Amino acid sequence: MSTQPGNKYPSAAVPDRLFDDAEAEARWRARFHAPRISVPEWAIDAPDANVYVSNASGVWEVYSWDRSTGEHRRVTDRPNGTLHATPSPDGRWIWWFNDTDGDEFGSWVREPFAEAAGVTAERAVPEVHDGYPAGLEIGTRVTAVGVSTDDGSALFAHIGGETTRFYSHDDDAGIASLSRDESLLAISHSEHGDSRHPALRVLSTDGFGTVADKWDGEGKGLGALEFSPVAGDQRLLVLHERRGREELLIWDVAADTEREIELDLPGEVIAGWYPDAHALLVVHFHQGRSSLHRYDLASDELSSLDTPQGRIGGAGVRPDGTVEYSWSSAAKPTAVRARTADGTDSVLLEPPGDRAPESAPVTDAFVEGIGGQIHALVSRPVDAPEGPLPTIFSLHGGPHSADEDRFSAYRAVWLDAGFAVVEVNYRGSTGYGSAWRDAIEGRPGLTELEDVAAVHDWAVQSGLSDPGKCVVNGASWGGYLSLLALGTQPARWAAGVAGVPVADYVAAYEDEMEQLRSFDRALFGGSPETVPAVYQECSPITYVEAVTVPVLVLAGDNDPRCPIRQVENYLDRLAKREIPFEFYRFDAGHGSLVIAETIKQTAIEVSFAMRAVGLR
């Protein structure tokens, strides 16, 4: 087996093609190449000035859209792509985050919305030092920028040509929301020592004295969504979890009063304001699917906007009341749609090129586990033969995230290759209540894998999965779980695929970005120095000697979340054993925004798994 230049480990094989059938080969690649687009964000005072991101060029980059002229312009052009951008309120500027090769460390820059010859992006607030982004609010008079480094969090305000650092702390903090009249600024902080359950503070932008504090106590986080869009209205929309799940409240900061919004909906919600602040646009999430609703604040009436079953990927309300949103399902590719006030629903934006070929739908499985009922999404290949199938157990990242009924070119290629796909919303996942999300505290990794084991048992006993051909697979936290599963559950798996994983948790803690160290302290109950036994028990490298099946690891040289050194520590230990493994190293950060690179990595993963279970 070959090695990559500068790589001492066996290099992953890069196949020329996955399928002998030309149509099947073209189909899976077409799903990745198909242009996609995000929901446009418009300038609040100039709603014709819009910004979005798209992969139309083959790399995820920032685009502008002038609705008055219909002109679309590609704004950024960087080898490893650009994902974070926003317009200034007056629509004159586009701000985007400028990092280095995907390392997420850098600064905000800005350039004119209207293309101008010879004009390049300039550092937006020169006095703010480089770091990891920790929130941004742009006003016409006040601009607030958050930065995180190894020294902790620093929050800056630029007012009247002068920049002031008004807050700093060793623990995680960030800019949350700026009031419409720019007199109040909400920040999120974890001075109480738990960044996973933050508190809120509202400051006056005139001197940055504290106006109000809000903290719901241990284990109950608060998240500032946004101030009212109406000038002079100092109500702040907030997420709380006082009743064991994320719900809404409106905090009138000036009056120091609260109004909790109790909705007759299972699962959890997030929301934003309608432009007149008389209603909320509510995105509801339950059991892997989301839907849109309008909540009238005067009548307390909740009305459905009747979106089809699937996933809402983003939504906002235009000044005329039109709701623009992104929607997809497992079977149907993503579309950006507009729903007018009279209920007319149509496609808003279609990027150039062919749409992605459709895929198979997902079904639900509910499995009883040690910690309660586990929800999983299950997909079978179209025209799959009867009897147990080779199965990919795809474990999502986060951990505070969830698999959804959404279109995924990645899921679809596994189905095309003949695998069933099982996506497990294990304890730690969002959308199933605070207790489910927080159940992994003090024992992360091993807790989630108890749920994965229960779903694996169900899949085998139900006849879905061939017990000798089950592959555990994931990226980021899912990659961590995959490596941990190979060492703690070796009899269950025929192979493992781990993308950008945590492999040696102590070394990862030493090298990762400070925001994640803060997160880990809250999750593990302390640092590796204070609770070393927990880190050892929950680290994949502890169990490397028990791995018995082929392993594929993919990692980025510039990854600040799952740094490369700790991956190499694991591979060094694995190399001392006679276990076949392959390694793919790429020049980017925590994943890639380049479509050709994504296709290459996907082909490596699928080919590896097919060989491991005898499909090729």
Residue pairs with C-beta under 8 A, 6 or more apart in sequence:
1 10
1 11
1 13
1 582
2 10
2 11
3 9
3 10
3 11
4 11
4 584
4 585
7 583
7 585
9 571
9 575
9 581
9 582
9 583
10 580
10 581
10 582
10 583
11 582
11 583
11 584
12 552
12 554
12 582
12 583
12 584
12 604
12 608
13 582
13 604
13 607
13 608
14 600
14 603
14 604
15 603
15 604
15 607
17 25
18 24
18 25
18 28
18 413
18 416
18 417
18 603
18 606
18 607
18 610
19 25
19 28
19 416
19 417
24 416
27 357
27 416
28 409
28 412
28 413
28 416
29 599
30 354
30 356
30 357
31 333
31 356
31 357
31 359
31 409
31 412
31 413
32 409
32 595
32 598
32 599
32 602
33 58
33 353
33 595
33 599
34 333
34 353
34 354
34 355
34 356
34 357
34 409
35 54
35 55
35 56
35 351
35 352
35 353
36 54
36 55
36 334
36 351
37 52
37 53
37 54
37 56
37 336
37 349
37 351
38 52
38 53
38 54
38 313
38 314
38 326
38 336
39 52
39 313
39 314
39 315
39 316
39 324
39 325
39 326
39 336
40 50
40 51
40 52
40 65
40 324
40 336
40 349
41 50
41 51
41 52
41 86
41 87
41 316
42 48
42 49
42 50
42 51
42 67
42 87
42 91
42 316
42 318
43 49
43 50
43 87
43 88
43 89
43 90
43 91
43 113
44 89
44 229
45 89
45 90
45 91
45 140
46 87
46 89
46 90
46 91
46 92
47 67
47 318
47 319
48 66
48 67
48 68
48 91
49 64
49 66
49 67
49 87
49 91
49 92
49 113
50 64
50 65
50 66
50 67
50 87
51 62
51 63
51 64
51 65
51 75
51 85
51 86
51 87
51 94
52 62
52 63
52 65
52 349
53 60
53 61
53 62
53 63
53 82
53 83
53 85
54 60
54 61
54 63
54 351
55 61
55 593
55 595
56 63
56 74
56 351
56 352
56 353
57 74
57 77
58 594
58 595
58 596
59 78
59 79
59 80
59 81
59 593
59 594
59 595
60 81
60 82
60 83
60 593
60 594
61 74
61 75
61 76
61 77
61 78
61 81
61 82
62 74
62 75
62 76
62 82
62 85
62 94
62 96
63 72
63 73
63 74
63 75
64 71
64 72
64 73
64 75
64 94
64 113
65 71
65 72
65 73
65 349
66 73
66 113
66 114
73 115
75 85
75 94
75 96
75 111
76 82
76 85
76 96
79 101
79 594
80 101
80 102
80 587
80 588
80 589
80 592
80 593
80 594
81 102
81 592
81 593
81 594
82 96
82 97
82 98
82 593
83 97
83 593
84 96
84 97
84 133
85 94
85 95
85 96
85 97
86 94
86 95
86 96
86 136
86 138
87 93
87 94
87 95
87 113
88 94
88 95
88 110
88 113
88 138
89 138
89 139
89 140
90 140
91 113
92 112
92 113
93 110
93 111
93 112
93 113
94 110
94 111
94 112
94 113
95 108
95 109
95 110
95 124
95 136
95 138
96 108
96 109
96 110
96 121
97 106
97 107
97 108
97 109
97 133
98 106
98 107
98 108
98 109
98 121
99 105
99 106
99 589
100 106
100 558
101 557
101 558
101 587
101 588
101 589
102 556
102 558
102 559
102 588
102 589
102 590
102 591
102 592
102 593
103 558
103 559
103 560
103 589
104 132
104 133
104 513
104 560
104 561
104 589
104 590
105 130
105 131
105 132
105 513
105 560
106 130
107 123
107 124
107 125
107 128
107 129
107 130
107 131
108 123
108 124
108 125
108 128
108 133
108 136
108 145
109 121
109 122
109 123
109 124
110 121
110 122
110 124
111 119
111 120
111 121
111 122
112 119
124 143
124 145
125 143
125 145
125 156
125 158
125 163
127 156
127 158
127 163
128 145
128 147
128 156
128 163
129 147
129 149
129 154
130 147
130 149
131 147
131 148
131 149
131 154
132 147
132 148
132 149
132 513
132 514
132 515
132 560
133 146
133 147
133 148
134 146
134 147
134 148
134 153
134 155
134 172
134 173
134 174
134 175
134 515
135 144
135 145
135 146
135 155
135 174
135 175
135 176
135 187
135 188
136 143
136 144
136 145
136 146
136 175
137 143
137 144
137 175
137 176
137 177
137 178
137 185
138 178
139 178
139 182
140 182
141 159
141 160
141 182
142 157
142 158
142 159
142 178
142 182
142 185
142 205
143 157
143 158
143 159
144 155
144 156
144 157
144 158
144 175
144 178
144 185
145 155
145 156
145 157
145 158
145 175
146 153
146 154
146 155
146 156
146 173
146 174
146 175
146 187
147 153
147 154
147 155
147 156
148 154
148 172
148 174
148 513
148 514
148 515
149 514
150 514
151 170
151 514
152 168
152 169
152 170
152 171
152 514
153 167
153 168
153 169
153 170
153 171
153 172
153 173
153 174
153 189
153 514
154 165
154 167
154 168
155 165
155 166
155 167
155 168
155 173
155 174
155 175
155 187
156 163
156 164
156 165
156 166
157 163
157 164
157 166
157 185
157 205
157 208
158 164
159 205
164 208
166 203
166 208
167 173
167 187
167 189
167 203
167 208
169 189
169 191
171 189
171 190
171 191
171 193
171 195
171 518
172 189
172 190
172 195
172 198
172 514
172 515
172 518
172 519
173 187
173 188
173 189
173 190
173 191
174 187
174 188
174 189
175 185
175 187
176 185
176 186
176 187
176 188
176 200
176 223
176 224
177 185
177 186
177 224
177 225
177 226
177 227
177 236
178 184
178 185
178 186
178 205
178 227
179 185
179 227
179 228
179 234
179 236
180 227
180 228
180 229
180 230
180 231
180 232
180 233
181 231
181 232
181 234
182 205
183 204
183 205
183 206
183 234
184 202
184 203
184 204
184 205
184 211
184 227
184 234
184 253
185 202
185 203
185 204
185 205
185 208
186 200
186 201
186 202
186 203
186 224
186 227
186 236
187 200
187 201
187 202
187 203
188 198
188 199
188 200
188 222
188 223
188 224
189 198
189 199
189 200
189 201
190 197
190 198
190 199
190 518
190 522
191 199
192 199
192 215
192 218
193 521
193 522
194 218
194 219
194 522
195 515
195 518
195 519
195 521
195 522
196 221
196 400
196 438
196 519
196 522
196 523
197 218
197 219
197 220
197 221
197 522
198 221
198 222
198 223
199 213
199 214
199 215
199 216
199 222
200 213
200 214
200 215
200 222
200 224
200 238
201 210
201 212
201 213
201 214
202 210
202 211
202 212
202 213
202 236
202 253
203 209
203 210
203 211
204 211
211 253
212 253
212 256
214 222
214 238
214 251
215 222
216 222
216 240
216 241
216 242
219 434
219 438
220 240
220 241
220 242
220 434
221 239
221 240
221 241
222 238
222 239
222 240
223 238
223 239
223 246
224 236
224 237
224 238
225 236
225 237
225 238
225 239
225 270
225 271
225 272
226 236
226 237
226 272
226 273
227 233
227 234
227 235
227 236
227 237
228 234
228 235
228 236
228 237
228 273
228 277
229 273
229 275
229 277
230 276
230 277
233 277
234 252
234 253
234 254
235 250
235 251
235 252
235 253
235 277
236 250
236 251
236 252
236 253
237 248
237 249
237 250
237 251
237 271
237 272
237 273
237 280
238 248
238 249
238 250
238 251
239 246
239 247
239 248
239 270
240 246
240 247
240 248
240 249
240 260
241 247
241 434
242 260
244 433
244 434
244 435
245 267
245 268
245 433
245 434
246 268
246 269
246 270
246 430
246 434
247 260
247 261
247 262
247 263
247 268
247 269
248 260
248 261
248 263
248 269
248 271
248 280
248 282
249 258
249 259
249 260
249 261
250 258
250 259
250 261
250 297
251 257
251 258
252 258
252 259
261 271
261 280
261 295
263 269
263 282
263 284
263 293
263 295
263 302
264 302
265 284
265 286
265 293
265 302
266 286
267 284
267 285
267 286
267 287
267 431
267 432
268 284
268 285
268 286
268 430
268 431
268 433
269 282
269 283
269 284
269 285
270 282
270 283
270 285
271 280
271 281
271 282
271 283
271 295
272 280
272 281
272 315
272 316
272 317
273 279
273 280
273 281
273 317
274 280
274 281
274 294
274 317
274 321
275 317
275 318
275 319
275 321
277 297
278 296
278 297
278 298
279 294
279 295
279 296
279 297
280 294
280 295
280 297
281 292
281 293
281 294
281 315
281 316
281 317
281 323
282 292
282 293
282 294
282 295
282 302
283 290
283 291
283 292
283 293
283 312
283 315
284 290
284 291
284 292
284 293
285 402
285 430
285 431
286 431
287 364
287 375
287 431
288 311
288 362
288 364
288 375
288 377
288 402
288 403
288 404
288 405
288 425
288 431
289 309
289 310
289 311
289 404
289 405
290 310
290 311
290 312
290 404
291 304
291 305
291 307
291 312
292 304
292 305
292 307
292 312
292 315
292 323
292 325
292 339
293 302
293 303
293 304
293 305
294 302
294 303
294 305
295 301
295 302
296 302
296 303
305 323
305 339
306 343
307 325
307 327
308 327
308 329
309 329
309 405
310 327
310 328
310 329
310 330
310 332
310 405
310 406
311 327
311 328
311 329
311 404
311 405
311 406
312 325
312 326
312 327
313 325
313 326
313 327
313 328
313 334
313 406
314 325
314 326
315 323
315 324
315 325
315 326
316 323
316 324
316 325
317 323
317 324
318 324
320 340
320 341
321 340
321 341
322 338
322 339
322 340
322 341
323 338
323 339
324 336
324 337
324 338
324 339
324 348
325 336
325 337
325 339
326 334
326 335
326 336
326 337
327 334
327 335
327 337
328 334
328 335
328 406
328 407
329 361
329 405
329 406
329 407
330 359
330 360
330 361
330 362
330 377
330 379
330 405
330 406
330 407
330 408
330 411
331 358
331 359
331 360
331 361
331 407
332 358
332 407
333 355
333 356
333 358
333 407
334 406
334 407
335 347
335 350
336 347
336 348
336 349
336 350
337 345
337 346
337 347
337 348
338 345
338 346
338 347
338 348
339 345
356 407
356 409
359 407
359 408
359 411
359 412
359 415
360 379
360 380
360 381
360 382
360 412
360 415
361 379
361 405
362 377
362 378
362 379
362 405
362 423
363 377
363 378
363 379
364 375
364 376
364 377
364 378
365 375
365 376
365 377
365 378
365 422
365 455
365 458
365 459
366 373
366 374
366 375
366 376
367 373
367 374
367 376
367 454
367 455
367 458
368 374
368 454
369 450
369 451
369 454
369 455
370 450
370 451
370 454
371 427
371 436
371 439
371 447
371 450
371 451
372 427
372 436
374 424
374 425
374 426
374 427
374 451
374 454
374 455
375 425
375 432
376 422
376 423
376 424
376 425
376 455
377 403
377 404
377 405
377 422
377 423
377 425
378 420
378 421
378 422
378 423
378 459
378 464
379 411
379 415
379 420
379 421
379 422
379 423
380 389
380 415
380 420
380 464
381 389
381 415
381 416
381 418
381 419
381 420
382 415
384 418
384 420
387 463
388 460
388 463
388 464
388 465
388 466
388 467
388 469
389 418
389 419
389 420
389 464
389 465
389 466
389 469
390 418
390 419
390 420
390 465
390 466
390 469
390 470
390 471
390 613
390 615
391 419
391 420
391 421
391 422
391 459
391 464
391 465
391 466
391 469
391 470
391 471
392 414
392 419
392 420
392 421
392 422
392 471
392 473
392 609
393 422
393 424
393 452
393 455
393 456
393 459
393 470
393 471
393 472
393 473
394 403
394 411
394 414
394 421
394 422
394 423
394 424
394 473
394 474
394 478
395 423
395 424
395 426
395 448
395 452
395 472
395 473
395 474
395 477
395 478
395 481
395 482
396 402
396 403
396 423
396 425
396 429
396 474
396 477
396 478
397 474
397 475
397 476
397 477
397 478
397 479
398 428
398 429
398 430
398 476
398 477
399 426
399 428
399 429
399 440
399 444
399 448
399 477
400 428
400 429
400 430
400 437
401 429
401 430
401 477
402 425
402 429
402 430
402 431
402 432
403 423
403 424
403 425
403 429
410 602
411 421
411 423
413 602
413 606
414 421
414 606
414 609
415 421
417 606
417 609
417 610
417 615
418 610
418 615
419 471
419 609
420 459
420 464
420 465
422 455
422 459
422 464
422 465
424 451
424 452
424 455
425 431
425 432
426 447
426 448
426 449
426 451
426 452
427 436
427 437
427 439
427 440
427 447
427 448
427 450
427 451
428 436
428 437
428 439
428 440
428 444
428 447
428 448
429 436
429 437
430 437
439 447
440 447
440 448
440 523
441 522
441 523
441 525
442 524
442 525
442 534
443 534
443 537
443 538
444 523
444 524
444 538
445 480
445 481
445 484
445 538
445 539
445 540
446 484
446 488
446 537
446 538
448 481
449 481
449 484
449 485
449 488
449 489
452 472
452 481
452 485
452 489
453 489
453 492
456 465
456 470
456 492
459 465
459 470
460 467
460 470
466 613
467 492
468 494
468 613
469 494
469 613
469 614
470 492
470 493
470 494
471 493
471 494
471 495
471 496
471 497
471 609
471 612
471 613
472 481
472 482
472 485
472 486
472 492
472 493
472 495
472 496
472 497
473 482
473 496
473 497
473 498
473 605
473 609
474 480
474 481
474 482
474 497
474 498
474 499
474 501
475 498
475 499
475 500
475 501
475 554
475 591
476 499
476 500
476 501
476 561
476 562
476 590
476 591
477 502
478 499
479 498
479 499
479 500
479 501
479 502
479 553
479 562
480 498
480 501
480 502
480 503
480 540
480 562
482 496
482 497
482 498
482 501
483 496
483 498
483 501
483 502
483 503
483 540
483 551
483 553
483 570
484 538
484 539
484 540
484 543
485 492
485 493
485 496
486 493
486 496
486 540
486 543
486 547
486 549
486 551
487 540
487 542
487 543
487 544
487 545
487 546
487 547
488 543
488 546
490 546
490 547
490 548
490 549
493 549
494 549
494 612
494 613
495 549
495 550
495 551
495 552
495 608
495 609
495 612
495 613
496 547
496 549
496 550
496 551
496 552
497 551
497 552
497 554
497 605
497 608
497 609
498 551
498 552
498 553
498 554
499 553
499 554
499 555
499 591
499 601
499 605
500 554
500 555
500 556
500 559
500 561
500 562
500 590
500 591
501 540
501 553
501 555
501 562
501 567
502 508
502 539
502 540
502 562
502 566
503 539
503 540
503 541
503 553
503 562
503 566
503 567
503 569
503 570
503 571
504 539
504 540
504 541
504 566
504 567
504 569
504 570
505 520
505 528
505 535
505 538
505 539
505 540
505 541
505 566
506 528
506 532
506 535
506 536
506 539
506 566
507 563
507 565
507 566
507 569
508 562
508 563
508 566
509 517
509 520
509 527
509 528
509 535
510 528
511 563
511 565
511 566
512 520
512 560
512 561
512 562
512 563
513 560
513 561
516 560
516 561
517 527
520 527
521 527
524 531
524 534
524 535
524 538
525 531
525 534
526 534
528 535
536 542
540 570
541 569
541 570
541 573
544 570
544 573
544 574
544 577
545 573
545 577
547 574
547 577
547 579
548 579
549 579
549 612
550 579
550 580
550 581
550 582
550 608
550 612
551 574
551 579
551 580
551 581
551 582
552 581
552 582
552 583
552 584
552 604
552 605
552 608
552 609
553 567
553 570
553 571
553 581
553 582
553 583
553 584
554 583
554 584
554 585
554 586
554 601
554 604
554 605
555 562
555 564
555 567
555 583
555 584
555 585
555 586
556 564
556 585
556 586
556 587
556 588
556 589
556 590
556 591
556 592
557 564
557 585
557 586
557 587
557 588
558 587
558 588
558 589
559 588
559 589
559 590
560 589
560 590
561 589
561 590
562 590
564 585
571 581
571 583
574 581
575 581
582 604
582 608
584 601
584 604
586 592
586 597
586 601
588 594
588 597
592 598
592 601
607 616
609 615
610 616
